[in-house]
């Protein structure tokens, strides 16, 4: 069978059933734009590194074949559609719309809070998904135009509207995951855990001395604190809560230690860099478990970051003073460490 038929050489094409229409008719515009969307999803599927995104995009590409088939079947006839034997014809219905909504909700639950307008391009797959979003928006506009001229399945309107929301959230999740993966990779290189290397573990004997120094400082200034220490990968090693400390400090102290280890800077310095004009603007909105509140300090030995401490309970200045006491105890403990 020849790939070309010459049937469309005069600028028209056939709908399912043989009816000939111009190639720029509204109905052809709708499913032609959905075809553009399908191809763009193929680009996103080839670029993303995340299996759940690949699976969802592949499922949609298969479903779009049926959606385009419905659109190519001519004007919507509710009575005729209801009379067709089950399985003989695909029509978008509440089930397909509900499935899109469930997928949107699943990705939305993962997304971290973000402010401001989105600038597409945070990841390669995310950029392709944003293109798909704009294409399906155009298809939706063409569908509205078609609905003014002839009957259209009302569920298609909902379906196209949900699709653009889905592609938006999928783009944001792909970007968010890529940022997290990049920071993790850089942390592994910095701590010597990349390519099978190993980072010297900070043991409890060392952290116990650090905790003792921190608690002594907290008692000196009269503020009950929560003190934490983590290893070079940001994983918690020890957590101490002084009597009378604030419950929220149990969350904040480990977050401060994790952030200082991951970014390899004091959290107060990270906060300054994360302002709108700073190099790390948006960091706390894109990576889970990150805080910009002062009181987290990295631990260095042998010229590299091998862990961090985090303190919470007082003012930023008080938290930092206790954290410094812990760092000083660590420096004394690890003199000469390779």
Buried (B, 14 or more C-beta within 10 A) or exposed (E): EEEEEEEEEEEBBEBEEEEEBEEEBBBBBBBBBBBBBBEBBBBBBEBBEBEBBBEBBEEBBEBBEBBBBBBBBBEBEEEEBEEEEEEEBBBBBEEBBEBBBEBBEEBEEEBBEEEEEEEBEBBBBBBBBBBBBBBBBBBBBBBEBBBEEEEBBEBBBBBBBBBBBBBBBBBBBBBBBBBBEEBBEBBBEBBBBEEEEEBBEBEEEBBBBBBBBBBEBBEEEEBBBBBBBBBBBBEBBBBBBBEEBBEEBBEBBBBBBBBBBBBBBBBBBBBEBBEEEEEBEBBBBBBEEBBBBBBBBBBBBEEBBBBBBBBBBBEBEBBBBBBBBBBBBBBEBBEEEE
